[in-house]
């Protein structure tokens, strides 16, 4: 029997995906222990540790102001609430009026 193939079927792909779990408390505890070890002189300060300290300082300073109850987010929520109120009033007004019936009659003609 002759086996002729005009195209090659693709083989299945194997993935080597290993999920990574991030535990914030564990990372903070590890960083805190390393900071204390550096203060006691057991670990040397490296460029990465200095960068991490600066990053942590900025994150703790600006995290609440950036994501929670800022004036801009309150203003945005107020605008959305006003828009919903306006659209609901318009829809109630149109529902109670004969305007929808007039439009439907004109479309059917």
C-alpha positions, 0 to 999 in steps of 0.5 A: 500500500502506498502512503501519500501525504499532501500535507502534514498534520500538526503535532500536539504542543506540550506546555511546561506551565508551572503556576506561580502563586504570589503570597503578599504577606509572605513577601512582606515578611521576607522583606522585613526579615531581610531589612532587620538582618541588614540593620544588624549587619548580617546582610550587606546592602545591595542595589536591589535592596535599596530599590526595593526600599524606595519602591515600598516607601512610595507604594505605602505613601501613594497606594491609598490616595491612588485607589480609594475615594479620591476626589476624581473618583467621587466626581466620576461616580456623581456624573454616572449617577446623574446620567443614569437618573437623567436617562431614567427620567427620559425613559419614564417620560417617553413611556407615559407619553403618546410619543412612542405610539406616534413613532410606531404608527409613522414607521408602519405607514 
